[in-house]
C-alpha cells in the first residue's frame, strides 16, 4: 500500500492509501484539519569511552486544529486521535474534495499557502518532543550509569507533513443513513 500511495504514475483515485482526504462527518461542528506529521531528531549520544555516537530518530504524530490555518484552534492529542475513528456521514464529491484540499495546500495566487501558517506551531511542537526525548534519554542513562555529559537532541527545522485530512460538518438535513456513504 505504501508503494502505491507514493507512486506518481498511479491515478490518485485508484491508490489504496492517500495522503489527502476530505470527509463530511457528524464528529465535527466546524472545519477541522488533521495532519499526519513526521519529526526527525538528531541525537548526539556520549559513549562510555568518551566518544560520541550520532543517531537519527523519527516520530510520527497526529495533530489537528479547528478553523482556518491562520487562526488555528489546536485540539488536544486525544481529540486529534479520536478523529481517526470518525465515520463519513455524507457523500463528498471527488471534485469538491480536490478543490477543498487544494485551497488549504496552495491558497490563493500570490499568497502564502495556508498550510505555511501552521508551520511555527509544528516547529514548536517538534522542539517540545526533542526536549521530552532528551529527558527520556537522560533518565535511562542516569539509571544505567551511562554518560550523560554531552547528550544532545536537536529537532530538524522543518517537520514533514505526510498527510492532510479535512473533516467538514455534514450539510444540515443531508446526513446519510448507514450504508449509503460513498465507497
Phi and psi restraints in degrees (value plus and minus 20) as a CYANA .aco file:
   2 UNK   PHI     -82.4   -42.4
   2 UNK   PSI     -64.1   -24.1
   3 UNK   PHI     -79.0   -39.0
   3 UNK   PSI     -63.6   -23.6
   4 UNK   PHI     -87.5   -47.5
   4 UNK   PSI     -56.1   -16.1
   5 UNK   PHI     -84.5   -44.5
   5 UNK   PSI     -51.0   -11.0
   6 UNK   PHI    -120.9   -80.9
   6 UNK   PSI     -21.0    19.0
   7 UNK   PHI     -97.7   -57.7
   7 UNK   PSI      91.8   131.8
   8 UNK   PHI     -90.1   -50.1
   8 UNK   PSI     -34.9     5.1
   9 UNK   PHI    -104.2   -64.2
   9 UNK   PSI     -34.6     5.4
  10 UNK   PHI    -104.8   -64.8
  10 UNK   PSI     124.5   164.5
  11 UNK   PHI     -84.1   -44.1
  11 UNK   PSI     108.8   148.8
  12 UNK   PHI     -72.5   -32.5
  12 UNK   PSI     -54.0   -14.0
  13 UNK   PHI    -102.7   -62.7
  13 UNK   PSI     -28.1    11.9
  14 UNK   PHI    -118.3   -78.3
  14 UNK   PSI     -24.7    15.3
  15 UNK   PHI     -91.9   -51.9
  15 UNK   PSI     120.7   160.7
  16 UNK   PHI     -93.8   -53.8
  16 UNK   PSI     -39.4     0.6
  17 UNK   PHI    -157.2  -117.2
  17 UNK   PSI     124.6   164.6
  18 UNK   PHI    -147.3  -107.3
  18 UNK   PSI     141.9   181.9
  19 UNK   PHI    -125.2   -85.2
  19 UNK   PSI     -22.1    17.9
  20 UNK   PHI    -156.4  -116.4
  20 UNK   PSI     130.0   170.0
  21 UNK   PHI    -182.5  -142.5
  21 UNK   PSI     136.8   176.8
  22 UNK   PHI    -152.9  -112.9
  22 UNK   PSI     110.6   150.6
  23 UNK   PHI    -156.7  -116.7
  23 UNK   PSI     117.5   157.5
  24 UNK   PHI    -118.6   -78.6
  24 UNK   PSI     105.1   145.1
  25 UNK   PHI    -167.9  -127.9
  25 UNK   PSI     131.6   171.6
  26 UNK   PHI     -98.7   -58.7
  26 UNK   PSI     -23.9    16.1
  27 UNK   PHI     -92.5   -52.5
  27 UNK   PSI     -34.2     5.8
  28 UNK   PHI    -148.6  -108.6
  28 UNK   PSI     132.8   172.8
  29 UNK   PHI    -128.8   -88.8
  29 UNK   PSI     -29.9    10.1
  30 UNK   PHI    -166.6  -126.6
  30 UNK   PSI     141.0   181.0
  31 UNK   PHI     -72.9   -32.9
  31 UNK   PSI     109.0   149.0
  32 UNK   PHI    -151.1  -111.1
  32 UNK   PSI     113.2   153.2
  33 UNK   PHI    -135.7   -95.7
  33 UNK   PSI     106.5   146.5
  34 UNK   PHI    -125.6   -85.6
  34 UNK   PSI     113.8   153.8
  35 UNK   PHI    -138.7   -98.7
  35 UNK   PSI     112.6   152.6
  36 UNK   PHI    -116.3   -76.3
  36 UNK   PSI      95.9   135.9
  37 UNK   PHI    -141.5  -101.5
  37 UNK   PSI     114.1   154.1
  38 UNK   PHI    -127.3   -87.3
  38 UNK   PSI     109.8   149.8
  39 UNK   PHI    -130.2   -90.2
  39 UNK   PSI     123.1   163.1
  40 UNK   PHI    -139.5   -99.5
  40 UNK   PSI     120.7   160.7
  41 UNK   PHI    -148.4  -108.4
  41 UNK   PSI     117.7   157.7
  42 UNK   PHI    -120.4   -80.4
  42 UNK   PSI      99.4   139.4
  43 UNK   PHI    -125.9   -85.9
  43 UNK   PSI     113.0   153.0
  44 UNK   PHI    -133.0   -93.0
  44 UNK   PSI      86.6   126.6
  45 UNK   PHI    -129.4   -89.4
  45 UNK   PSI      97.2   137.2
  46 UNK   PHI     -88.4   -48.4
  46 UNK   PSI     123.7   163.7
  47 UNK   PHI    -124.1   -84.1
  47 UNK   PSI     146.3   186.3
  48 UNK   PHI     -82.3   -42.3
  48 UNK   PSI     -50.0   -10.0
  49 UNK   PHI    -108.2   -68.2
  49 UNK   PSI      -9.5    30.5
  50 UNK   PHI      71.1   111.1
  50 UNK   PSI     -21.4    18.6
  51 UNK   PHI    -105.6   -65.6
  51 UNK   PSI    -190.9  -150.9
  52 UNK   PHI    -155.5  -115.5
  52 UNK   PSI     116.3   156.3
  53 UNK   PHI    -134.3   -94.3
  53 UNK   PSI     113.7   153.7
  54 UNK   PHI    -125.4   -85.4
  54 UNK   PSI     115.3   155.3
  55 UNK   PHI    -158.7  -118.7
  55 UNK   PSI     139.5   179.5
  56 UNK   PHI    -138.2   -98.2
  56 UNK   PSI     113.9   153.9
  57 UNK   PHI    -140.1  -100.1
  57 UNK   PSI     129.8   169.8
  58 UNK   PHI    -145.2  -105.2
  58 UNK   PSI     132.0   172.0
  59 UNK   PHI    -164.8  -124.8
  59 UNK   PSI     112.2   152.2
  60 UNK   PHI    -126.6   -86.6
  60 UNK   PSI     116.4   156.4
  61 UNK   PHI    -152.9  -112.9
  61 UNK   PSI     132.8   172.8
  62 UNK   PHI    -126.4   -86.4
  62 UNK   PSI      97.2   137.2
  63 UNK   PHI    -141.5  -101.5
  63 UNK   PSI     127.5   167.5
  64 UNK   PHI    -166.3  -126.3
  64 UNK   PSI     132.3   172.3
  65 UNK   PHI    -163.7  -123.7
  65 UNK   PSI     135.2   175.2
  66 UNK   PHI    -119.3   -79.3
  66 UNK   PSI     131.3   171.3
  67 UNK   PHI      64.2   104.2
  67 UNK   PSI    -177.4  -137.4
  68 UNK   PHI    -105.0   -65.0
  68 UNK   PSI     135.3   175.3
  69 UNK   PHI     -79.7   -39.7
  69 UNK   PSI     -52.5   -12.5
  70 UNK   PHI     -88.6   -48.6
  70 UNK   PSI     -47.4    -7.4
  71 UNK   PHI    -147.8  -107.8
  71 UNK   PSI      26.9    66.9
  72 UNK   PHI     -81.5   -41.5
  72 UNK   PSI     112.4   152.4
  73 UNK   PHI    -126.8   -86.8
  73 UNK   PSI      81.0   121.0
  74 UNK   PHI     -92.9   -52.9
  74 UNK   PSI     116.1   156.1
  75 UNK   PHI    -105.3   -65.3
  75 UNK   PSI     139.2   179.2
  76 UNK   PHI     -90.1   -50.1
  76 UNK   PSI     145.6   185.6
  77 UNK   PHI     -78.8   -38.8
  77 UNK   PSI     -61.2   -21.2
  78 UNK   PHI     -85.6   -45.6
  78 UNK   PSI     -60.6   -20.6
  79 UNK   PHI     -84.1   -44.1
  79 UNK   PSI     -60.9   -20.9
  80 UNK   PHI     -85.0   -45.0
  80 UNK   PSI     -65.0   -25.0
  81 UNK   PHI     -84.8   -44.8
  81 UNK   PSI     -55.7   -15.7
  82 UNK   PHI     -81.9   -41.9
  82 UNK   PSI     -50.1   -10.1
  83 UNK   PHI     -81.5   -41.5
  83 UNK   PSI     -46.1    -6.1
  84 UNK   PHI     -83.7   -43.7
  84 UNK   PSI     -41.2    -1.2
  85 UNK   PHI    -115.1   -75.1
  85 UNK   PSI     -20.6    19.4
  86 UNK   PHI     -84.0   -44.0
  86 UNK   PSI     118.4   158.4
  87 UNK   PHI    -118.2   -78.2
  87 UNK   PSI     130.0   170.0
  88 UNK   PHI     -94.4   -54.4
  88 UNK   PSI     106.3   146.3
  89 UNK   PHI    -130.1   -90.1
  89 UNK   PSI     -21.2    18.8
  90 UNK   PHI    -174.4  -134.4
  90 UNK   PSI     126.1   166.1
  91 UNK   PHI     -85.7   -45.7
  91 UNK   PSI     126.7   166.7
  92 UNK   PHI    -144.8  -104.8
  92 UNK   PSI      98.7   138.7
  93 UNK   PHI     -82.9   -42.9
  93 UNK   PSI     119.4   159.4
  94 UNK   PHI     -77.0   -37.0
  94 UNK   PSI     -62.4   -22.4
  95 UNK   PHI     -83.9   -43.9
  95 UNK   PSI     -59.8   -19.8
  96 UNK   PHI     -85.9   -45.9
  96 UNK   PSI     -62.3   -22.3
  97 UNK   PHI     -81.9   -41.9
  97 UNK   PSI     -65.0   -25.0
  98 UNK   PHI     -83.3   -43.3
  98 UNK   PSI     -65.9   -25.9
  99 UNK   PHI     -82.8   -42.8
  99 UNK   PSI     -60.5   -20.5
 100 UNK   PHI     -84.3   -44.3
 100 UNK   PSI     -67.4   -27.4
 101 UNK   PHI     -83.5   -43.5
 101 UNK   PSI     -61.1   -21.1
 102 UNK   PHI     -83.0   -43.0
 102 UNK   PSI     -58.3   -18.3
 103 UNK   PHI     -80.8   -40.8
 103 UNK   PSI     -56.8   -16.8
 104 UNK   PHI     -98.4   -58.4
 104 UNK   PSI     -58.3   -18.3
 105 UNK   PHI     -97.8   -57.8
 105 UNK   PSI     -61.5   -21.5
 106 UNK   PHI    -121.0   -81.0
 106 UNK   PSI     -58.7   -18.7
 107 UNK   PHI      50.4    90.4
 107 UNK   PSI    -198.2  -158.2
 108 UNK   PHI     -91.3   -51.3
 108 UNK   PSI     134.0   174.0
 109 UNK   PHI     -77.4   -37.4
 109 UNK   PSI     115.7   155.7
 110 UNK   PHI      63.2   103.2
 110 UNK   PSI     -21.9    18.1
 111 UNK   PHI    -133.8   -93.8
 111 UNK   PSI     143.6   183.6
 112 UNK   PHI     -84.1   -44.1
 112 UNK   PSI     121.8   161.8
 113 UNK   PHI     -80.7   -40.7
 113 UNK   PSI     117.2   157.2
 114 UNK   PHI     -74.1   -34.1
 114 UNK   PSI     -53.6   -13.6
 115 UNK   PHI     -82.8   -42.8
 115 UNK   PSI     -48.8    -8.8
 116 UNK   PHI     -80.9   -40.9
 116 UNK   PSI     -45.9    -5.9
 117 UNK   PHI     -83.0   -43.0
 117 UNK   PSI     -47.2    -7.2
 118 UNK   PHI    -114.2   -74.2
 118 UNK   PSI     -25.9    14.1
 119 UNK   PHI     -79.7   -39.7
 119 UNK   PSI     -57.7   -17.7
 120 UNK   PHI     -79.7   -39.7
 120 UNK   PSI     -57.9   -17.9
 121 UNK   PHI     -86.1   -46.1
 121 UNK   PSI     -62.3   -22.3
 122 UNK   PHI     -83.2   -43.2
 122 UNK   PSI     -59.0   -19.0
 123 UNK   PHI     -84.6   -44.6
 123 UNK   PSI     -66.2   -26.2
 124 UNK   PHI     -81.1   -41.1
 124 UNK   PSI     -62.2   -22.2
 125 UNK   PHI     -83.3   -43.3
 125 UNK   PSI     -59.8   -19.8
 126 UNK   PHI     -81.6   -41.6
 126 UNK   PSI     -58.7   -18.7
 127 UNK   PHI     -86.3   -46.3
 127 UNK   PSI     -56.7   -16.7
 128 UNK   PHI     -85.7   -45.7
 128 UNK   PSI     -60.0   -20.0
 129 UNK   PHI     -84.9   -44.9
 129 UNK   PSI     -58.6   -18.6
 130 UNK   PHI     -83.3   -43.3
 130 UNK   PSI     -61.5   -21.5
 131 UNK   PHI     -82.9   -42.9
 131 UNK   PSI     -62.6   -22.6
 132 UNK   PHI     -86.3   -46.3
 132 UNK   PSI     -59.8   -19.8
 133 UNK   PHI     -85.1   -45.1
 133 UNK   PSI     -60.6   -20.6
 134 UNK   PHI     -81.1   -41.1
 134 UNK   PSI     -66.3   -26.3
 135 UNK   PHI     -81.8   -41.8
 135 UNK   PSI     -60.6   -20.6
 136 UNK   PHI     -84.7   -44.7
 136 UNK   PSI     -65.1   -25.1
 137 UNK   PHI     -82.9   -42.9
 137 UNK   PSI     -60.1   -20.1
 138 UNK   PHI     -83.4   -43.4
 138 UNK   PSI     -63.6   -23.6
 139 UNK   PHI     -82.4   -42.4
 139 UNK   PSI     -65.9   -25.9
 140 UNK   PHI     -84.8   -44.8
 140 UNK   PSI     -62.1   -22.1
 141 UNK   PHI     -85.8   -45.8
 141 UNK   PSI     -58.6   -18.6
 142 UNK   PHI     -84.6   -44.6
 142 UNK   PSI     -65.1   -25.1
 143 UNK   PHI     -85.2   -45.2
 143 UNK   PSI     -51.8   -11.8
 144 UNK   PHI    -114.7   -74.7
 144 UNK   PSI     -22.3    17.7
 145 UNK   PHI      54.2    94.2
 145 UNK   PSI       1.6    41.6
 146 UNK   PHI    -109.9   -69.9
 146 UNK   PSI     131.8   171.8
 147 UNK   PHI     -77.1   -37.1
 147 UNK   PSI     115.8   155.8
 148 UNK   PHI    -134.9   -94.9
 148 UNK   PSI     -39.3     0.7
 149 UNK   PHI     -85.5   -45.5
 149 UNK   PSI     104.0   144.0
 150 UNK   PHI      75.0   115.0
 150 UNK   PSI     -22.4    17.6
 151 UNK   PHI     -83.7   -43.7
 151 UNK   PSI     108.6   148.6
 152 UNK   PHI    -159.1  -119.1
 152 UNK   PSI     123.0   163.0
 153 UNK   PHI    -153.4  -113.4
 153 UNK   PSI     100.8   140.8
 154 UNK   PHI    -145.0  -105.0
 154 UNK   PSI     106.4   146.4
 155 UNK   PHI     -98.6   -58.6
 155 UNK   PSI     121.6   161.6
 156 UNK   PHI     -77.4   -37.4
 156 UNK   PSI     128.4   168.4
 157 UNK   PHI     -76.9   -36.9
 157 UNK   PSI     -65.9   -25.9
 158 UNK   PHI    -133.5   -93.5
 158 UNK   PSI     107.0   147.0
 159 UNK   PHI     -98.3   -58.3
 159 UNK   PSI     132.3   172.3
 160 UNK   PHI    -116.4   -76.4
 160 UNK   PSI      99.4   139.4
 161 UNK   PHI    -105.7   -65.7
 161 UNK   PSI      87.5   127.5
 162 UNK   PHI    -108.4   -68.4
 162 UNK   PSI     -44.4    -4.4
 163 UNK   PHI    -171.7  -131.7
 163 UNK   PSI     126.1   166.1
 164 UNK   PHI    -154.1  -114.1
 164 UNK   PSI     101.8   141.8
 165 UNK   PHI    -148.7  -108.7
 165 UNK   PSI     104.8   144.8
 166 UNK   PHI    -122.6   -82.6
 166 UNK   PSI     103.4   143.4
 167 UNK   PHI    -126.1   -86.1
 167 UNK   PSI     102.4   142.4
 168 UNK   PHI    -136.3   -96.3
 168 UNK   PSI     125.9   165.9
 169 UNK   PHI     -86.7   -46.7
 169 UNK   PSI     134.3   174.3
 170 UNK   PHI     -88.4   -48.4
 170 UNK   PSI     133.5   173.5
 171 UNK   PHI     -90.7   -50.7
 171 UNK   PSI     109.4   149.4
 172 UNK   PHI     -71.2   -31.2
 172 UNK   PSI     109.4   149.4
 173 UNK   PHI      62.1   102.1
 173 UNK   PSI     -14.8    25.2
 174 UNK   PHI    -141.9  -101.9
 174 UNK   PSI      -7.1    32.9
 175 UNK   PHI     -78.1   -38.1
 175 UNK   PSI     110.7   150.7
 176 UNK   PHI     -96.1   -56.1
 176 UNK   PSI     130.5   170.5
 177 UNK   PHI    -101.7   -61.7
 177 UNK   PSI     138.4   178.4
 178 UNK   PHI     -71.3   -31.3
 178 UNK   PSI     115.5   155.5
 179 UNK   PHI      72.5   112.5
 179 UNK   PSI     -31.5     8.5
 180 UNK   PHI    -120.4   -80.4
 180 UNK   PSI     -19.7    20.3
 181 UNK   PHI     -91.8   -51.8
 181 UNK   PSI     125.3   165.3
 182 UNK   PHI     -77.5   -37.5
 182 UNK   PSI     126.2   166.2
